Every structure is written in structure tokens, then in C-alpha cells.
Amino acid sequence: MALKIGIMVGSLRKGSFNRLVAQTFEKLLPREVEPVWIEVGDLPLYNEDLDTDNPPLAWQNLRQAVQSVDGVMFFTPEYNRSVPAALKNAIDVGSRPMGQNVWDGKPALVVTVSPGGIGGFGANHHLRQSLTFVNMPVLQQPEAYIGNITKHMDGDQIDEATQKFFKQIVGAYLTFLQRFTN
């Protein structure tokens, strides 16, 4: 059975560097791994009053998509030393209602991408904190703070040296993921 890995991007911007990096990671996955893009931009804000027997369709779709994958790779920018609201909302939607947490036990990879020098350090650690609470084991090494992203690009492509680093991250994540899926 092939592994299915969810790819979730916190940035909603059309020309998102995070989406570009996520697409690069997708290309580095082995053939036998099926990527599943999980979009966060169309989710209504989490409101427990809406979490009835018939919650919003976008919530149902997110929950089903997360349940269908073996692990999730998160790619996010940093907004005010934290993650974008759309990504945090997706985590909240997937962790509810109480006792039905779709994130539970799914191994995660956190990649933060920024045109700034520190590469989204604050967002990376805030996201890790939330993922720990929803019981997602997170790959610890290598850490993936991709700073100064525009200096690692050739047009709209990631340069070869940076892709080599990305291959190391993908390899480490797949090894980590295997520990939970065998």
C-alpha cells in the first residue's frame, strides 16, 4: 500500500513562496508516495455552534482529507511571530468536536519559508506547539527554516543547492513516517 501524505500550505497568497516550496517538496517525493493537497482557504472559522450533525461542507472535506492520509507536511509563512489564521483555523476544525481529532497520531513535518533572514522561526515553533497538543508527532531534525527564500530561487524555481537540502528533509521525514505506519 502506497503512503499518502497531506500537503498543507498556510499562505493564501497567489504567488506564495510557501506554495512554491511545497510544490518542490511534492516533486521530490518518491513515485510510490501519493501527495494529497489539503486546502485551508475556504474553511469557515471554527465555531462550536456550527459543529452539529451537519457541519459546514468545507469542514467535512478537511476532516475526510486528513483522515485519508498517513502524515502531513505543513508549509507556512510567519505572521506576527505565529502562523496565519487560516492554518490555525484548519487545526482547530480538524481537532473538533472533542474526541474526534483527525490529526491524532499523524506524523508531521513543519517547514517555514520567509523572504526574511530567520526563516519563520516563530511560526515554526508555534505550529509545533499546536501540533503537539493535537497529538501529532513532529520531525525534529533536520529543522526546516527556509530564510531568504528569494536568494534561493532562479526565476520561479528553487535552486539546486537548496533542493539538495530539501531532499535531505524529505528523506528524514519519510524515514520518520515509516516508524508510525509499519
MILUMLO-848411 format. One line per 5 residues: number of its first residue (from 1); for each residue x, y, z of C-alpha. Coordinates in steps of 0.25 Angstrom, whole numbers, plus 2048, in hexadecimal, padded with zeros to 3 digits. Example, Ala and Ser with C-alpha at 12.3 -4.5 7.8 and 13.67 -1.06 7.14 Angstrom:
// residues 2
1	831,7EE,81F; 837,7FC,81D
This chain:
// residues 182
1	800,800,800; 806,80E,7FC; 807,818,806; 7FE,825,805; 804,832,80A
6	7FC,83E,80C; 802,84B,808; 7FC,858,80F; 800,866,80C; 7FD,871,816
11	7FF,87C,80C; 7F3,880,803; 7FB,88A,7FA; 7FA,887,7EC; 80A,888,7EA
16	80D,881,7F7; 81B,87D,7F9; 816,872,803; 80D,86C,7F8; 819,86C,7EE
21	822,865,7F9; 816,85B,7FB; 815,858,7EC; 824,856,7EC; 823,84C,7F8
26	818,845,7F1; 821,843,7E5; 82C,83D,7EE; 822,832,7F3; 825,824,7EE
31	81B,81F,7E4; 814,815,7EE; 810,821,7F7; 803,827,7F3; 802,836,7F7
36	7F5,83C,7FB; 7F3,84B,7FB; 7EB,850,807; 7E6,85E,805; 7E3,867,810
41	7DE,874,80A; 7CF,870,809; 7CD,86C,817; 7C3,874,81F; 7C8,878,82C
46	7C7,86D,837; 7BA,870,83F; 7B5,865,848; 7A7,869,845; 7A9,864,837
51	7AF,857,83B; 7A2,84F,83B; 79E,842,834; 79F,84A,827; 7AB,853,828
56	7B0,85C,81C; 7B3,854,810; 7C1,85A,810; 7C4,855,81E; 7BF,847,81A
61	7C8,847,80E; 7D4,84B,816; 7D2,841,820; 7D0,836,816; 7DD,83A,80F
66	7E5,83A,81B; 7DF,82C,81F; 7E3,827,812; 7F2,82A,813; 7FD,823,81B
71	804,830,81E; 804,83F,81C; 80F,849,817; 80C,857,81B; 811,863,813
76	80F,871,819; 814,87F,81A; 815,887,827; 80B,891,82A; 80E,899,837
81	817,88E,83D; 80C,884,83B; 804,87C,830; 7FA,882,826; 7EC,882,82C
86	7E7,878,820; 7F1,86E,825; 7EE,86F,833; 7DF,86E,830; 7E1,861,828
91	7E8,85B,834; 7DC,85F,83D; 7D2,85A,833; 7D9,84C,832; 7DB,84B,841
96	7CC,84C,844; 7C2,848,848; 7C8,843,855; 7CC,835,854; 7CC,835,844
101	7DA,83B,842; 7DE,837,833; 7ED,83B,836; 7EF,831,841; 7FC,829,83F
106	7FE,82E,831; 80D,831,82F; 810,83F,82B; 81B,848,824; 81C,856,827
111	822,85F,81C; 822,86E,81D; 826,877,812; 829,886,812; 830,891,80A
116	836,895,817; 842,890,81E; 83D,888,829; 834,87F,820; 827,87F,828
121	82E,87A,835; 822,87F,83E; 817,879,835; 81F,86C,834; 81F,86B,844
126	811,870,846; 80C,866,83C; 814,85B,842; 80D,85E,850; 7FF,85D,84A
131	802,850,843; 808,84A,850; 7FA,84E,856; 7F2,846,84B; 7FC,83A,84D
136	804,83B,840; 812,836,841; 81B,841,83A; 828,83E,833; 833,845,83C
141	83F,844,833; 842,84A,829; 83B,857,82D; 835,85E,821; 836,86D,822
146	838,872,814; 83C,880,815; 840,88A,80A; 838,881,800; 839,88B,7F4
151	848,889,7F5; 846,87A,7F3; 83E,87C,7E6; 841,87C,7D8; 834,883,7D2
156	829,87B,7D7; 831,86E,7DA; 839,86B,7E7; 848,86A,7E4; 84F,85D,7E4
161	857,85E,7F1; 84A,861,7F9; 843,856,7F2; 84E,84D,7F7; 84B,851,806
166	83C,84F,803; 83F,840,7FE; 846,83E,80C; 83A,843,813; 830,83B,80A
171	839,82E,80D; 839,831,81C; 82A,833,81C; 827,826,814; 830,81E,81E
176	829,825,82A; 81B,822,824; 81F,813,822; 821,812,831; 812,815,832
181	80C,80D,826; 812,800,827
